[in-house]
Amino acid sequence: MTLKTGTTSLLALAAALAAGAASAQDMHFNRIASFATTGNSPDAEETSAEIIAATADGMTLIYTDSPAGVVGLIDITDPAAPAPLGEIAMDGGEPTSVAVYGSTAYVGVNTSESYTAPSGFLVALDIATQEELGRCDLGGQPDSVAIAKDDSFVTVAIENERDEDLGDGRVGQMPGGFLAIVPLAEGALDCAGLIQADVTGLSDIAPEDPEPEFVDVNGLGEIVLTMQENNWLVVLSATGEVLGSFSAGTVDLDGVDATEDDALAFTESLTAIPREPDAVNWIDDDHFAIANEGDMDGGSRGWSIFAKDGTLVYDSGTSFEHALIEIGHYPEGRSENKGVEPESIEFGTFGETPFVFVGSERGSVVGVYDVTDPAAPVLTQLLPSGIGPEGYVVIPERNLLVSANETDLGPDGGIRAHVMIYEYQEAPAAYPMLTSAGAESLIGWGAISGMVADGSTIYAVNDSFYAGSPTIYTIDTTTTPATITDALPIAFGETRLDLEGITLDGEGGFWVASEGKLEEGFYNAFYHISAEGEILEEVRLPEELEAVQTNSGFEGVTLIDGVLWGAQQRPWSDDAENSVKLLAYDTATGEWGAVAYPLDVPATGWIGLSEIVAHGDHVYLIERDNQIGANVGVKQVTRVPLAEMVPVALGGDYPVVTKEVVYDIAPDLLQLNGYAQDKVEGLAFTEDGMMWISTDNDGVDDHSGETLFWSVELPM
């Protein structure tokens, strides 16, 4: 058997577009809308969107919201403007999955009292009237739900999940699960005819305790079932007869980060890691794709295609994870467990092209694969998602793909759970906006926090999310998307760095600004860095400044005629309200001084500075609030005349500089039709007169991982 491994092709695709490729290559998926689940429950403390389905006409979406115990409905008659249609309560149970035939939804509802006393039911709902049409007791805890394509039966994976706090979370833990098959008569549930298909005794791992995870039905009425913790795959007939049963197998992975140490280092190997598949989807009557989430032992991190006779046709190896690494979506905090964690699989044919959509739960990305040849899938796109994509539905008749994103960071300033809608359209791919694909070696990156330009090249730094690998990145802005071509590690030794700004030293090296964090034992300072990444000089604040500083320290640095200017993020104890210092350090004399910068008054939260760049006759700054999503107020570029950047000695009466708002960033934060991000932190001016702006993706920690990196014309 020949096993082929996928490769990334984003740069090749971009080059083809630029050269005027064939019309088939001009079609791409782009996000056209986002719907926050709070649209259906604005007062909820926690909402979610996990598994999602669509009515046959493609006009209505239904998603499970287990924290709220409801299913939510969305009108997508205009897919670019989704509208709330309300919720249907599940009688105190927890909806786990939903499937739709016509306008009838079949919802699995978990009512288990404990891990040892699992229970649940299947309910049929009329989506148009929101009325219950019937329900069946399933005799266990339901997980995934699927419907036969001829509407002859509904099948439900009864997981009877284990207690992850017992026995290191390993199976077996009784009772075992099974597969439920419920016949349908003109859409009505035939509960009396329910079949409990026994799948015990099949797997190599805990055969007495099967844990069915996900289920799908092909055009022949055959059912494929994943048993994740058992690392097993089963194919059954519509009557529950086992037609095939085989291990999902193991993978050997090279070039992974298997250590959670706040560093991006893809130099380790994992051997004989069980795939442990989660979602499964038929791609034709003979082949199905699985998302290999992994659950133990480092995570298998990829996806596979099997023939229904058990033949492994394709495995992505590390290529899917590497593709996410290249666009800055690698979740370093999951390195020891699952990595990018592929969890979801969907299939759909758009035009004449069959696609598999692979969802990374922790990387918050949807990989789009052309599976015209199931043995050699081609990665055509990576789509940005909300946080924690869990379920997908395709609506090929309307050229739509929909993702449900389960993570909700709560009502106190965090982003909420979202449903996101993508359209297959004749247009260039809008994402990624920054990638390291095509570099000589694999470059991981994220949390871009400061920038400076040299001609058409931009140099950027990451912040302390990657405390184990402070890095200066070289970015080529002449390509689409912009490309990271090199990464210079800083030899930090025992020095603790939180890099928030960078500027050129005029001699081939750099000055960087590190933000202090008093409670963590490191401080605000400028560092002189050689072209080889060595720290040549450390410049700490003088004692009188360290005495008044807070954790809101340096957020940028620029060099003007031998004087380093550092932007202070928020007021220190000696600052007037809504005012911060722009601190000056003369590299020749060692003298410190400052001017005062007036901040806007926040409507809520706080407002501060996150970048400073000298250009032409002005100093440009990013001034922003700490709000996200619909609460965003102030995200703007301002400027101060160079003539007013005359520092006064410390302790004096600092002159207040004149601030001019030259660009409102807030509208640009919605350019990808997602939600407005909080941390706009990078600013640079290239030689062609363009102003480049970037966002900090927080290292994909409680974040969608999206980095916006774009240019606008320089304000006059």
C-alpha positions in Angstrom: 0.0 0.0 0.0 1.3 3.5 -0.9 0.8 6.2 1.6 0.8 9.8 0.3 1.3 12.8 2.5 -0.3 16.2 1.8 1.6 19.4 1.3 0.7 23.0 1.7 0.0 24.9 -1.4 -1.1 28.4 -0.3 1.9 30.3 -1.8 1.6 28.3 -5.1 -2.1 29.1 -5.2 -1.4 32.8 -4.6 1.2 32.9 -7.3 -1.2 31.2 -9.7 -3.8 33.8 -9.0 -1.4 36.6 -9.5 -0.4 35.2 -12.9 -4.0 34.9 -14.1 -4.8 31.3 -13.4 -7.6 29.3 -14.9 -11.1 30.2 -13.8 -11.5 27.0 -11.7 -8.6 28.3 -9.5 -10.3 31.7 -9.1 -13.0 30.1 -6.9 -12.3 30.4 -3.2 -14.2 30.2 0.1 -14.3 33.5 2.0 -16.1 34.3 5.2 -19.1 36.6 4.5 -20.8 36.8 7.9 -20.5 35.9 11.6 -23.4 35.4 14.0 -22.8 35.5 17.7 -25.0 33.0 19.6 -25.9 35.8 22.0 -28.1 37.0 19.1 -30.5 34.3 20.2 -29.9 34.7 24.0 -28.5 38.2 24.7 -28.7 37.8 28.5 -27.0 34.4 28.8 -23.9 34.0 30.9 -22.7 31.2 28.6 -23.8 30.1 25.2 -22.3 27.8 22.6 -22.6 26.6 19.0 -21.4 23.0 18.7 -23.0 20.8 16.1 -24.9 22.5 13.3 -27.2 21.5 10.4 -29.4 23.2 7.8 -32.8 22.7 6.3 -33.1 21.2 2.9 -33.8 24.6 1.3 -30.6 25.9 2.9 -32.4 28.9 4.4 -32.4 28.0 8.1 -29.6 26.8 10.4 -30.1 24.9 13.7 -27.2 24.4 16.2 -26.9 22.7 19.6 -26.2 24.9 22.6 -25.5 22.5 25.4 -24.6 25.1 28.2 -28.1 26.7 27.7 -29.9 23.4 27.1 -31.4 24.6 23.8 -31.1 24.4 20.1 -30.8 27.8 18.4 -32.2 28.8 15.0 -30.7 31.2 12.4 -32.3 32.6 9.3 -29.8 32.7 6.5 -32.1 33.8 3.7 -29.5 36.5 3.2 -26.4 34.6 4.2 -24.4 37.8 4.6 -26.9 39.0 7.2 -27.9 36.1 9.4 -30.8 36.8 11.7 -31.9 35.2 15.0 -34.9 32.9 15.0 -34.9 32.0 18.7 -34.3 28.9 20.7 -36.1 25.6 21.6 -35.5 24.3 25.1 -34.6 20.6 25.5 -36.5 19.9 28.8 -33.6 20.2 31.1 -31.3 18.0 29.0 -28.2 18.8 27.1 -28.4 18.7 23.3 -25.3 17.0 21.9 -25.9 16.7 18.2 -28.5 17.5 15.5 -29.2 16.3 12.0 -31.9 17.5 9.6 -33.9 16.0 6.8 -36.2 18.3 5.0 -37.4 20.7 7.7 -37.4 18.1 10.5 -34.5 18.2 13.0 -33.5 15.1 15.0 -31.7 16.1 18.2 -29.8 13.9 20.6 -30.3 15.0 24.2 -28.1 13.9 27.1 -30.0 13.5 30.4 -27.4 11.4 32.3 -27.3 11.6 36.0 -23.7 10.3 36.2 -21.1 8.5 34.2 -22.3 5.2 35.6 -26.0 6.0 35.0 -26.1 7.4 31.4 -29.4 8.3 29.7 -30.8 10.3 26.9 -33.4 10.7 24.2 -33.8 11.5 20.5 -36.4 14.2 19.7 -37.9 15.1 16.4 -38.6 18.8 15.9 -40.5 20.7 13.2 -38.1 23.6 12.5 -40.8 25.8 10.9 -43.2 25.6 13.8 -40.7 24.7 16.5 -43.0 22.0 17.7 -42.0 18.6 18.9 -43.0 15.7 16.7 -41.9 12.8 18.8 -39.2 11.4 21.0 -37.5 8.1 21.8 -35.7 6.9 24.9 -32.2 5.9 23.7 -31.1 3.9 26.8 -27.8 5.8 27.0 -25.9 9.0 26.5 -26.2 10.2 22.9 -23.3 11.9 21.1 -23.4 12.1 17.3 -26.6 11.9 15.2 -26.9 11.1 11.4 -29.8 10.4 9.0 -29.9 8.0 6.1 -30.0 9.8 2.8 -33.4 8.2 1.9 -34.9 9.3 5.3 -35.3 5.6 6.3 -33.6 5.8 9.7 -31.7 7.9 12.2 -28.6 6.6 13.8 -27.1 7.8 17.1 -23.7 7.1 18.6 -24.3 6.2 22.2 -21.1 7.1 23.9 -21.7 6.5 27.6 -18.5 8.5 28.0 -15.8 7.8 30.6 -14.9 9.9 33.6 -11.7 11.6 32.6 -10.7 12.0 36.3 -10.6 8.2 36.9 -7.9 5.9 35.8 -5.9 8.6 34.0 -9.0 9.0 31.8 -8.5 5.6 30.1 -11.1 3.1 29.1 -12.5 0.8 30.2 -15.1 2.4 32.4 -18.5 0.7 32.3 -21.1 0.9 31.1 -20.0 0.5 27.5 -21.7 2.4 24.6 -23.5 1.1 21.5 -25.0 2.3 18.2 -28.7 3.2 18.2 -30.7 2.9 14.9 -34.2 4.4 14.9 -36.4 3.6 11.9 -38.4 6.5 10.3 -41.8 6.2 8.8 -42.4 9.3 6.7 -40.2 11.2 9.0 -41.9 10.0 12.2 -39.7 8.2 14.8 -40.5 4.4 15.2 -39.3 4.0 18.7 -40.7 0.5 19.0 -38.3 -0.5 16.2 -35.2 0.9 17.8 -32.1 -1.3 17.3 -29.3 -1.3 19.8 -26.3 -2.5 17.7 -23.7 -4.2 19.9 -20.2 -3.1 19.2 -18.5 -4.8 22.1 -15.7 -7.3 21.6 -14.4 -5.6 18.5 -11.6 -3.3 19.4 -8.1 -4.1 20.6 -8.3 -1.4 23.3 -10.9 -2.0 26.0 -13.2 -4.2 23.8 -15.6 -4.5 26.7 -16.1 -0.7 26.8 -16.8 0.7 23.4 -17.2 4.5 23.3 -18.9 5.4 20.0 -18.0 9.0 19.1 -19.2 10.0 15.7 -21.4 8.5 13.0 -22.3 9.0 9.3 -24.4 7.2 6.6 -23.4 6.7 3.0 -25.7 6.5 -0.1 -26.0 2.7 0.4 -27.4 3.1 3.9 -24.1 1.9 5.4 -23.1 3.4 8.8 -19.5 4.3 9.7 -18.8 4.7 13.4 -15.7 6.0 15.2 -14.8 4.7 18.7 -12.2 7.3 19.6 -10.9 6.0 22.9 -10.9 2.5 21.5 -9.0 3.7 18.4 -11.4 1.7 16.3 -13.6 2.1 13.2 -16.8 0.0 12.5 -19.0 -0.2 9.4 -22.5 -1.5 10.0 -25.7 -2.1 7.9 -29.0 -0.3 8.5 -30.0 -3.2 10.6 -26.9 -3.1 12.9 -25.0 -5.9 11.3 -21.2 -5.4 11.5 -19.9 -5.3 8.0 -16.3 -4.2 8.8 -14.3 -3.6 11.9 -10.7 -2.4 12.1 -8.2 -0.4 14.0 -7.6 3.2 13.1 -3.9 2.5 13.5 -1.0 4.7 14.6 1.2 7.4 13.2 4.8 8.3 13.5 5.4 12.1 13.5 8.6 14.1 13.0 8.9 17.8 13.2 6.5 18.4 16.1 6.5 20.4 19.3 5.7 18.0 22.1 6.8 20.2 25.0 4.8 23.0 26.5 7.5 25.5 27.3 6.3 28.8 25.8 8.6 28.2 22.8 7.9 27.3 19.2 10.3 24.5 18.5 9.2 21.8 16.0 12.1 19.4 16.4 10.7 16.5 18.3 9.2 13.2 17.2 6.3 11.0 18.4 6.2 7.3 17.7 3.3 4.9 17.3 0.6 7.5 18.4 -2.9 6.1 18.1 -5.0 8.2 15.6 -8.1 8.1 18.0 -10.5 9.5 15.4 -13.3 11.9 16.4 -15.5 13.0 13.5 -16.1 10.9 10.4 -17.7 11.6 7.0 -18.2 9.5 3.9 -16.7 11.1 0.8 -18.3 8.5 -1.5 -19.9 5.1 -1.0 -16.5 3.4 -0.5 -14.3 5.9 1.3 -14.6 8.0 4.4 -12.5 10.7 6.1 -11.7 10.9 9.8 -10.4 13.7 12.0 -7.6 12.3 14.2 -8.0 14.3 17.3 -6.0 12.0 19.5 -6.8 11.9 23.1 -3.7 10.6 24.8 0.0 10.2 24.3 0.7 13.4 22.5 -2.0 13.6 19.9 -2.1 12.3 16.3 -2.7 15.8 14.9 -3.9 15.0 11.4 -6.6 13.4 9.3 -7.0 10.3 7.2 -9.0 8.6 4.5 -9.9 5.0 4.7 -11.7 2.6 2.3 -14.5 0.8 4.0 -12.6 -2.5 3.8 -10.1 -1.0 6.3 -7.4 0.1 3.7 -5.6 3.3 4.7 -5.8 5.4 1.5 -4.3 8.7 2.8 -2.8 10.2 6.0 -1.9 13.8 6.4 1.0 13.1 8.7 2.2 16.5 10.1 1.3 18.4 7.0 -2.0 19.8 8.3 -0.4 20.9 11.6 2.5 22.4 9.7 0.2 24.4 7.5 -1.4 25.9 10.6 2.0 26.6 12.1 2.8 28.6 8.9 -0.2 30.9 9.3 0.4 31.6 13.1 -2.3 29.3 14.4 -0.3 26.8 16.4 -1.6 26.5 20.0 1.7 26.1 21.9 -0.1 25.4 25.1 -1.4 22.2 23.6 2.0 20.8 22.5 2.0 17.9 25.0 -1.6 17.0 24.2 -3.1 16.9 20.7 -1.3 19.9 19.1 -3.7 21.6 16.7 -6.4 18.9 17.6 -8.3 18.1 14.4 -11.8 17.3 15.6 -14.3 17.9 12.8 -14.7 16.6 9.3 -17.2 17.6 6.6 -17.6 16.8 3.0 -19.3 18.6 0.1 -19.0 18.9 -3.7 -18.9 22.5 -5.0 -19.2 22.8 -8.7 -17.4 19.7 -9.8 -14.9 19.6 -7.0 -15.2 17.3 -4.0 -13.9 19.0 -0.8 -13.1 17.7 2.6 -13.2 20.3 5.3 -11.0 19.6 8.3 -11.6 21.6 11.5 -8.8 22.3 14.1 -10.5 22.9 17.4 -7.4 24.4 19.1 -6.0 26.2 16.1 -9.4 27.6 15.1 -8.9 26.9 11.4 -10.8 25.1 8.7 -8.6 23.3 6.2 -10.1 23.0 2.7 -8.9 19.9 0.7 -9.6 19.0 -2.9 -10.2 15.2 -2.7 -10.7 14.6 -6.4 -8.1 11.9 -5.9 -8.7 10.4 -2.4 -5.2 9.1 -2.3 -3.7 12.5 -2.9 -5.8 15.4 -1.3 -4.6 18.9 -2.1 -4.8 21.6 0.6 -6.3 24.6 -1.3 -7.1 27.0 1.6 -7.0 27.6 5.3 -10.1 29.5 6.6 -10.2 31.5 9.8 -12.9 30.5 12.3 -14.2 31.5 15.6 -12.7 30.0 18.8 -13.0 26.3 19.0 -14.8 25.1 15.8 -16.8 22.0 16.6 -19.2 21.3 13.8 -19.8 22.1 10.1 -22.5 22.0 7.5 -22.2 22.4 3.8 -24.9 23.9 1.5 -23.5 23.4 -1.9 -26.7 24.5 -3.7 -26.1 27.9 -2.3 -22.2 27.8 -2.4 -22.1 28.0 1.4 -20.0 26.4 4.2 -21.0 27.1 7.8 -18.9 26.5 11.0 -20.2 26.3 14.6 -17.7 27.5 17.2 -18.3 26.5 20.8 -16.0 28.6 22.9 -17.6 31.4 24.8 -15.4 33.7 26.9 -18.3 35.2 28.8 -20.1 38.5 29.1 -17.3 40.4 30.9 -15.2 41.6 27.9 -14.6 38.3 26.2 -15.7 37.2 22.8 -18.8 35.0 22.6 -19.5 31.8 20.7 -20.1 32.3 17.0 -21.6 30.7 13.9 -19.6 31.7 10.8 -20.7 31.6 7.2 -18.4 31.2 4.1 -19.2 31.5 0.5 -17.6 29.8 -2.5 -17.0 32.7 -4.8 -15.0 33.9 -7.7 -12.6 36.0 -5.7 -9.1 35.7 -4.3 -8.6 34.0 -0.9 -8.8 36.7 1.7 -6.9 34.7 4.4 -4.2 34.3 5.5 -2.9 37.8 5.4 0.6 36.7 6.7 2.3 33.3 6.3 5.7 31.7 6.6 4.9 29.1 3.9 7.7 28.9 1.4 10.5 29.6 3.9 13.6 27.4 3.8 12.6 25.8 7.0 9.4 25.6 9.1 8.8 28.9 10.9 6.3 29.1 13.7 5.1 32.5 14.8 2.3 34.4 16.6 1.6 37.2 19.0 3.0 39.9 16.7 3.4 42.9 19.0 5.7 45.5 17.3 7.0 46.3 13.8 9.4 48.5 11.9 10.0 48.8 8.1 13.2 48.9 6.1 12.4 49.5 2.4 9.7 46.9 1.6 10.8 44.6 4.4 9.1 44.7 7.8 10.8 43.4 11.0 8.4 42.2 13.7 8.7 40.8 17.2 6.6 38.5 19.3 5.6 39.2 22.9 6.0 37.2 26.1 3.4 34.6 25.2 6.5 33.0 23.6 8.8 33.7 26.5 10.9 30.7 25.5 11.5 32.0 22.0 11.7 35.8 21.7 12.2 36.3 17.9 12.6 39.0 15.3 10.7 38.0 12.1 11.6 39.2 8.6 8.5 39.9 6.5 8.4 40.4 2.7 5.5 42.8 2.0 5.7 42.5 -1.8 3.9 39.1 -1.9 0.3 38.2 -1.4 -0.1 37.1 1.3 2.9 38.8 3.0 5.5 36.2 3.8 7.8 35.6 6.8 11.1 34.7 5.2 13.3 34.4 8.2 13.2 34.2 12.0 16.0 35.5 14.2 16.0 34.1 17.7 17.2 36.4 20.4 19.9 34.9 22.6 18.1 35.9 25.8 19.9 33.7 28.3 18.5 34.4 31.8 17.0 37.8 30.6 13.2 37.8 30.7 11.7 39.6 27.7 8.2 40.7 26.7 9.0 42.3 23.4 6.5 45.0 22.4 8.4 47.2 20.0 11.3 47.2 17.6 13.2 49.8 15.6 16.4 49.8 13.5 19.6 50.9 15.0 21.0 52.2 11.7 24.0 49.9 11.9 22.3 46.6 10.8 21.0 45.7 14.2 17.9 46.6 16.3 16.6 48.2 19.4 13.7 46.5 21.1 11.4 47.5 23.9 10.4 45.0 26.6 7.4 45.6 28.8 7.8 45.1 32.5 5.6 42.9 34.6 6.3 43.7 38.2 4.6 40.7 39.7 6.5 38.4 37.4 9.9 39.9 38.2 11.0 41.6 35.0 11.0 45.2 34.0 10.7 47.9 31.3 13.8 48.2 29.3 15.4 48.9 25.9 17.7 46.2 24.5 20.2 46.7 21.8 20.2 43.6 19.6 22.9 42.7 17.0 22.2 41.4 13.5 23.0 37.9 14.9 20.5 38.2 17.7 22.9 38.8 20.6 22.0 41.3 23.3 24.6 44.1 23.1 23.2 46.4 25.7 20.4 46.6 28.3 18.9 50.0 29.2 16.7 49.9 32.3 14.6 52.7 33.5 16.1 55.0 36.1 15.1 54.5 39.7 12.7 57.4 39.8 10.7 55.9 36.9 10.8 52.3 38.2 9.3 53.7 41.4 6.2 54.9 39.6 5.8 52.3 36.8 2.9 49.8 36.7 2.5 46.6 34.6 1.4 48.8 31.7 4.8 49.6 30.4 6.6 49.9 27.1 4.4 49.2 24.1 6.7 50.4 21.3 10.0 52.0 20.5 11.4 54.3 17.8 14.7 56.0 17.2 15.0 59.7 16.3 18.4 61.3 15.9 20.0 59.0 18.4 17.2 59.3 20.9 15.1 56.2 21.7 11.4 57.0 22.3 9.3 54.5 24.2 5.5 54.5 24.3 4.0 53.9 27.7 0.8 51.9 27.4 -1.3 53.3 30.3 -0.8 55.9 33.0 1.7 55.3 35.8 1.2 56.7 39.3 2.9 60.0 38.5 0.7 60.7 35.3 -2.3 62.8 35.1 -5.6 61.0 34.4 -5.9 59.9 30.7 -2.3 60.9 30.1 0.8 58.8 29.5 4.5 59.7 29.0 6.4 59.2 25.8 9.8 58.4 27.3 13.1 59.5 25.7 16.6 58.0 26.2 19.6 59.7 24.6 21.8 56.8 23.5 24.9 59.1 23.4 24.5 60.8 26.8 22.4 58.3 28.7 20.0 61.1 29.7 16.2 60.4 30.2 13.3 62.8 29.5 9.7 62.8 28.6 6.7 64.5 27.0 3.0 63.9 27.9 0.5 62.4 25.5 -3.2 63.0 26.0 -5.4 59.8 25.7 -9.0 59.7 24.7 -11.4 59.2 27.5 -12.8 55.6 27.5 -16.5 54.9 27.4 -15.7 51.6 29.1 -12.6 49.8 30.1 -9.3 51.6 29.4 -7.5 53.3 26.5 -3.8 53.2 26.0 -0.9 53.2 23.5 0.4 50.1 21.7 2.9 51.3 19.1 5.1 54.3 18.2 6.9 54.9 14.9 8.8 57.9 13.6 8.0 58.7 9.9 8.6 61.9 8.0 7.8 64.9 10.0 5.7 63.1 12.6 5.6 60.3 15.2 2.7 58.0 14.6 1.1 56.0 17.4 -1.6 53.4 17.8 -4.1 54.4 20.4 -6.7 51.7 21.4 -9.2 50.6 24.0 -9.2 47.1 25.4 -12.6 46.2 24.0 -13.5 43.4 21.6 -16.3 42.5 19.2 -19.3 44.7 19.3 -17.9 46.7 22.2 -15.0 48.2 20.2 -14.8 51.9 20.5 -11.3 53.5 20.0 -8.8 51.8 17.6 -6.9 54.6 15.8 -3.7 55.8 14.4 -2.6 59.3 15.7 0.4 61.4 15.1 2.4 64.1 16.8 4.7 66.6 15.0 8.4 65.9 15.4 8.9 69.5 16.3 7.0 68.8 19.6 9.0 65.8 20.5 11.4 67.7 22.8 11.8 65.9 26.0 11.9 67.6 29.4 14.1 66.1 32.2 12.4 63.6 34.5 10.4 65.0 37.3 9.6 68.2 35.4 6.4 69.6 34.0 6.1 67.5 30.9 4.7 69.4 27.9 1.5 68.0 26.4 2.0 67.2 22.7 -0.6 67.9 20.1 -2.4 64.7 19.0 -4.0 64.4 15.6 -6.2 61.4 14.7 -5.3 60.3 11.2 -6.8 56.9 10.7 -9.7 55.0 12.2 -8.7 51.3 12.4 -12.0 50.0 13.8 -13.8 49.5 10.4 -10.8 47.5 9.1 -11.1 45.0 11.9 -14.2 43.7 10.2 -12.6 43.3 6.8 -12.7 39.5 7.0 -16.3 39.5 8.3 -15.4 38.1 11.6 -15.5 40.0 14.9 -13.5 43.1 15.7 -10.3 42.1 17.5 -8.9 43.9 20.6 -5.1 44.0 20.2 -4.0 46.2 17.3 -0.3 46.4 18.1 1.9 46.7 15.0 2.6 49.8 12.8 5.2 50.3 10.1 5.7 52.5 7.0 7.3 51.0 3.8 9.2 52.9 1.2 6.2 52.9 -1.2 4.3 55.1 1.2 2.0 52.4 2.6 1.1 52.2 6.3 1.1 48.6 7.5 -1.0 47.5 10.6 -1.1 44.2 12.4 -3.0 42.6 15.3 -1.7 40.4 18.1 -3.3 36.9 18.1 -2.4 36.2 21.8 -0.6 33.0 20.7 -4.0 31.4 20.0 -4.8 31.3 23.7 -8.5 32.1 24.2 -8.3 33.6 20.7 -9.3 32.6 17.2 -5.7 32.8 16.1 -6.4 35.3 13.3 -3.7 37.8 12.6 -4.8 40.8 10.5 -1.9 42.2 8.5 -2.8 44.9 6.0 -1.8 48.1 4.5 -3.5 51.5 3.8 -2.3 54.6 2.1 -0.2 56.9 4.3 -2.4 59.7 5.7 -1.4 63.2 4.4 
